[in-house]
Amino acid sequence: MDTTDPTEVDTAVDRLEKAVTLLADRYDALYEENQLLHEQLRQLRAERSAAKERTEQVRHRVEGMISRLRTMEHPE
């Protein structure tokens, strides 16, 4: 003989359904946030790479200028 009240079962199922829905919604939000963070990381890495390249180019130019200045100071 089953003594479980059908309304209690319905209430428990409703609570479970709401919990699963909230969990699914939270998953979707976190997934979207994760995608955005991955894109931001990709962009930041690209910007860092470009900045390193520009810094290297400037360093070579400055080294060239210093070298030319040294040859002007000590003509041979």
Helices and strands as residue ranges (DSSP letters): H 6-73
